[in-house]
Amino acid sequence: MTAVLDTLVAVRRTAMDLLARREHGRVELTRKLRQRGALPEMIETALDRLTEEGLLSESRYLESFVSYRARSGYGPLRIREELGQRGLQRSDIELALRESGIDWQEQLQDTWRRKFSGQLPIDARERAKQGRFLAYRGYSMEMISRLFSGRGMDD
């Protein structure tokens, strides 16, 4: 059941259906509409109108994405990279990360506690294992070192 996106109304309706499910960035929405066969000029017109009406918002998308990924245990480095891959401006990404109000050190501790039950590494091998996991999740080596040294601990 593939809809034919040969009119501006059809493109707009499909874009609104996608936005009703979750926030999307303009680049991501453009890609999805192109995959569904919409013409580039119709996509631009429809998305411009949705932006004017406040239905498509990059800042809302950034806020939603940062919040969701942080709740999932990902750090600022990983989130920054993922948003960059989605075609968003570096300055907008940095602003969204700053304005998120997330305490990244606390987020790191929560992620570490969930994965490792709050057990500090007892040897170099375990320290490397925990460090690799946290770095993969997008936390800086400085933050990880602070956690392991106990300076980033609340309790």
Secondary structure, DSSP 8 states (H G I E B T S, - for coil): ------SHHHHHHHHHHHHHHS---HHHHHHHHHHTT--HHHHHHHHHHHHHTTSS-HHHHHHHHHHHHHHTT--HHHHHHHHHHTT--HHHHHHHHHHT---HHHHHHHHHHHHHTT---SSHHHHHHHHHHHHHTT--HHHHHHHHHTTT---
